[in-house]
Amino acid sequence: MKVSELGEFGLIDLLAEVVGESRDSKAAPLQKPIIGIGDDAAAWYCNETIELATVDSLIQGVHFTPDTTGWHDLGWKALAVSLSDIAAMGGAPRYALVSLGLPGYTEVGDVTKLYRGMVEMGNRFGVVIIGGDTSNAPLVIINTTVFGSVQGEVKNVLTRSAARAGDKIAVTGYLGGAAAGLEMLSRKVELSREDGNSLKQAFLHPTPRVTEGQILLQQGVKTAIDISDGLISDLGHICRASKVGARIEVERVPVHPVAKANFKGKALEMALAGGEGYELLFTASDDIINKVGKVVSCPVTVIGEIIADDTGKITLVDKHGETLKPARTGWQHFKAES
């Protein structure tokens, strides 16, 4: 069987099984992970804290192209995507390791710009790059590993597996801006300077919701994920991990206003299936979501409800309650060959 036939999540399940079979059952309690393969970050005990770790890759031709992403922007985004994983667990990021694969013809000045972008992103959240590795490669490959922590017990970590029927589904900020920015840059769509800059920032300079993730945890939220692959796709991760279904009212989805103004009806599809915005998607009671909305600095919008349905089933409905079928659901890392 090929990886493309197994699919991304089938591959993750297989690797988790292999790791689980090989793990030493006699390991000391503090050596055993609280959360392993399958969530936004791994978690384990360390004295009075729960330590978090996550790793992400950006690969030329898969995640970015030189004609849409400059070196400084690439550095910013490479670190931002990993900080977003720590945010989705309610943690505080601390340190980063960076592994670079670069063609030999890469200009030194460009690598300097790349690192300056990462340093600028890290400085916003007190994250220090403490090491890494470099290697020759046929194209640009960037791997970022970020370590963070949360205080307290296991219950003080946001996970994908704690959603329950009756929970409301909410998101931070606006969705679809990054997807619209990619569309604008890749297709060279001409927009006004103000609108173009707004969408370019949304795509190239995402700001991970680190503070907001910690607030979710403080206010009693149990389940969250960052929207990296698309709203529908990432909500599917929560539903499968929590063994529940979900119902989304598409009219309530907060579409990025600049995307809506310039891409009209397509903007809703961008908000539902476009990724890389790195907003937080979470579930909780109305009361808890109202508390969150009063203390975070960004909009918080309820878009639907968790239901006791077929595991992983997500239903989209319009304002009349009619079921909609999305044209696409989000990014898939491995697609079966036709």
Residue pairs with C-beta under 8 A, 6 or more apart in sequence:
2 337
3 11
3 334
4 334
4 335
4 336
4 337
5 336
5 337
6 14
6 334
7 332
7 334
7 336
8 332
8 333
8 334
9 240
11 334
12 37
12 38
13 38
15 37
16 36
16 37
16 38
19 36
19 37
20 36
23 32
29 45
30 44
30 45
30 46
31 44
32 44
33 42
33 43
33 44
34 43
34 44
34 45
34 50
34 154
34 157
35 41
35 42
35 43
35 157
35 159
36 42
38 160
38 241
39 89
39 159
39 160
39 161
39 241
40 54
40 85
40 86
40 88
40 89
40 160
40 225
40 226
41 52
41 53
41 54
41 85
41 86
41 88
41 89
41 91
41 148
42 52
42 53
42 54
43 50
43 51
43 52
43 89
43 157
44 50
44 51
45 51
46 149
48 151
49 149
49 150
49 151
49 152
50 91
50 149
50 150
50 151
50 152
50 153
50 154
50 156
50 157
51 147
51 148
51 149
52 86
52 89
52 91
52 147
52 148
52 149
52 150
52 157
53 145
53 146
53 147
53 148
54 82
54 85
54 86
54 145
54 146
55 82
55 143
55 144
55 145
55 146
56 78
56 81
56 82
56 85
56 143
56 144
57 63
57 141
57 142
57 143
58 64
58 74
58 77
58 78
58 81
58 141
58 142
58 144
59 139
59 140
59 141
59 142
60 66
60 139
60 140
60 141
61 139
64 74
64 77
65 186
68 182
68 185
68 186
69 77
69 204
70 113
70 204
71 110
71 111
71 113
71 114
71 117
72 113
72 114
72 116
72 117
72 120
73 117
73 204
73 205
74 114
74 117
74 140
74 142
75 113
75 114
75 115
75 116
75 117
75 118
75 119
75 120
75 121
76 117
76 118
76 120
76 121
76 204
76 205
77 117
77 121
77 204
77 205
77 206
78 98
78 114
78 117
78 118
78 142
78 144
79 96
79 98
79 117
79 118
79 121
79 122
79 127
79 144
79 146
80 121
80 205
80 206
80 207
80 208
80 278
81 144
81 206
81 208
81 228
81 278
82 93
82 96
82 144
82 145
82 146
83 93
83 121
83 125
83 127
83 146
83 208
83 210
84 206
84 208
84 209
84 226
84 228
84 278
85 146
85 226
86 92
86 93
86 146
86 148
86 208
86 210
86 213
87 93
87 208
87 209
87 210
87 212
87 213
87 214
87 226
87 280
88 158
88 213
88 224
88 225
88 226
88 280
89 148
89 150
89 157
89 158
89 159
89 213
89 224
90 150
90 156
90 157
90 158
90 213
90 214
90 216
90 217
90 221
90 224
91 148
91 149
91 150
91 157
91 213
91 214
92 125
92 148
92 149
92 150
92 210
92 214
93 125
93 126
93 127
93 146
93 147
93 148
93 210
94 126
94 127
94 128
94 147
94 148
94 149
95 127
95 128
95 129
95 130
95 146
95 147
96 118
96 122
96 127
96 128
96 129
96 130
96 144
96 145
96 146
96 147
97 129
97 130
97 131
97 132
97 144
97 145
98 115
98 118
98 129
98 131
98 132
98 142
98 143
98 144
98 145
99 132
99 133
99 134
99 135
99 141
99 142
99 143
99 144
99 145
100 111
100 114
100 132
100 133
100 134
100 135
100 140
100 141
100 142
100 143
101 134
101 135
101 136
101 137
101 139
101 140
101 141
101 142
102 111
102 134
102 135
102 136
102 137
102 140
102 141
103 136
103 137
103 138
103 139
103 140
104 136
106 140
114 142
115 129
118 129
118 144
119 129
121 127
122 128
122 129
124 207
125 208
125 210
127 146
150 156
150 157
150 217
155 222
156 217
157 217
158 213
158 216
158 217
158 221
158 222
158 223
158 224
158 282
159 222
159 223
159 224
159 241
160 223
160 224
160 225
160 237
160 238
160 241
160 242
161 223
161 238
161 241
161 242
162 222
162 223
162 242
163 222
163 223
163 238
163 239
163 241
163 242
163 244
163 283
163 306
164 242
164 244
164 283
164 306
165 244
165 306
165 307
165 308
166 285
166 305
166 306
167 223
167 283
167 284
167 285
167 305
167 306
168 283
168 284
168 285
168 286
168 289
168 302
168 304
168 305
168 306
169 235
169 246
169 248
169 281
169 282
169 283
169 302
169 303
169 304
169 305
169 306
170 281
170 282
170 283
170 284
170 289
170 292
170 300
170 301
170 302
170 303
171 227
171 231
171 253
171 254
171 279
171 280
171 281
171 282
171 300
171 301
171 303
172 209
172 212
172 279
172 280
172 296
172 298
172 299
172 300
173 209
173 254
173 277
173 279
173 298
173 299
174 254
174 255
174 256
174 257
174 271
174 277
174 279
174 299
175 227
175 231
175 253
175 254
175 255
175 256
175 270
175 271
175 272
175 274
175 277
175 279
176 255
176 256
176 259
176 260
176 267
176 268
176 270
176 271
176 272
176 274
176 277
177 198
177 199
177 202
177 203
177 256
177 258
177 259
177 277
178 202
178 203
178 206
178 274
178 275
178 276
178 277
178 278
179 203
179 259
179 270
179 271
179 273
179 274
179 275
179 276
179 277
180 199
180 202
180 203
180 256
180 258
180 259
180 262
180 263
180 267
180 270
180 274
181 199
181 200
181 201
181 202
181 203
181 204
182 203
182 274
182 276
183 189
183 263
183 270
184 191
184 196
184 199
184 200
184 203
184 262
185 200
185 203
189 262
190 196
191 199
191 262
195 258
195 261
195 262
198 258
199 256
199 258
199 259
199 262
202 256
202 258
202 277
203 276
206 276
206 277
206 278
207 278
208 226
208 278
209 226
209 278
209 279
209 280
209 298
211 296
211 297
212 280
212 296
212 297
212 298
213 224
213 280
215 292
215 295
215 296
216 224
216 280
216 282
216 284
216 292
219 284
219 288
219 291
219 292
219 295
220 284
220 288
220 291
221 282
221 283
221 284
221 288
221 292
222 283
222 284
223 238
223 242
223 282
223 283
223 284
224 280
224 281
224 282
224 283
225 234
225 235
225 237
225 238
225 280
225 281
225 282
226 234
226 278
226 279
226 280
226 281
227 234
227 275
227 277
227 278
227 279
227 280
227 281
228 234
228 275
228 276
228 278
228 331
229 275
229 330
229 331
229 332
230 272
230 273
230 274
230 275
230 328
230 329
230 330
230 331
231 248
231 253
231 271
231 272
231 273
231 281
231 330
232 248
232 272
232 273
232 314
232 316
232 326
232 329
232 330
233 273
233 275
233 329
233 330
233 331
233 332
234 275
234 281
234 330
235 246
235 248
235 281
235 314
236 312
236 314
236 329
238 244
238 246
238 281
238 283
239 245
239 246
239 306
239 311
239 312
239 313
239 314
240 311
240 312
242 306
243 311
244 306
244 307
244 308
244 309
244 311
245 306
245 307
245 308
245 309
245 310
245 311
245 312
245 313
245 314
245 315
246 304
246 305
246 306
246 307
246 309
246 313
246 314
246 315
247 304
247 305
247 307
247 314
247 315
247 317
248 303
248 304
248 314
248 315
248 316
248 317
249 303
249 304
249 317
249 318
249 319
250 268
250 272
250 316
250 317
250 318
250 324
251 318
251 319
252 301
252 302
252 303
252 304
253 268
253 271
253 272
253 301
253 303
254 271
254 299
254 301
254 303
255 267
255 268
255 270
255 271
256 267
256 270
256 271
259 267
259 270
259 271
260 267
260 268
263 270
269 326
269 327
269 328
272 316
272 326
272 329
273 326
273 327
273 328
273 329
273 330
274 330
275 330
275 331
283 306
284 292
286 302
289 300
289 302
292 300
293 300
309 315
315 323
316 323
316 324
316 325
316 326
317 323
317 324
318 324
